[in-house]
Amino acid sequence: MSIGLNIKRNRERLGLSQEALAKKIGVSQQAVDRWENAGVVPRNKAIKGLMTLFNMSRDDLFGDSLSKGKIHGVKIPVLGRVVAGVPIDAVQEILDYEEITPEMAATGDYFALQVKGASMEPTLRDGDIVIVKKQSTVDSGDIAIVLVNGNDATVKEIKESPAGITLIGHNAAIYTPQFYSNKEIQNLPIQVIGKVVEMRRKF
């Protein structure tokens, strides 16, 4: 039995709508619908909430297929865009789904994003999919997903200094490195929302 079917059956057992379940565990109704109907596996925080609400163990929630090692991967959404103030779970522009290993999924919350433009060539090309671990800080030299001034997220290498950060596109011919002072980071703001941990390219 899949976790999606388990969630639906236990939700109905408690007489809850998708919206009511979502409110109880702090996610969007769209997220619950994806769990039940698209095979998307909840993130760790939501799994813990479901276990408490349903009074079940993790193995019982996932069903026999996962506890016996038969599930090959955990699905995460591929987003076309990310904007300020919109939780990842609530983004409705989902282009596709990618799979990550259960071991990776256990280390944090992940989503995927489709790269747009050529500013990161040759490292990343237009249309590539990057796997992103949600986190608000990264190390200098990491490739990160960054929100600048509340606009759509951009994919850039981060260089830190005592005075601020520089966003670096690997295609210097079309993207000049952009420096932001510590004051600009606060006022614009500049917000890191995740670290790129993997790139997937389709031919």
JOWOMO-V345628 format. One line per field, one symbol per residue. burial: # if it has 16 or more other ideal C-beta (glycine too) atoms within 10 Angstrom, else .. A space follows every 10 residues. Layout:
burial = ???
//
This chain:
burial = .###.###.# #....#.#.. ##..#.###. ######..## ###..##.## ..##...... ###..#.... #..######. .#.....##. #..#..#### ...##...## #####..### #..#...### ###....#.. .#######.. ..######.. ....#####. ....#....# ...#.....# .######.#. ...
//
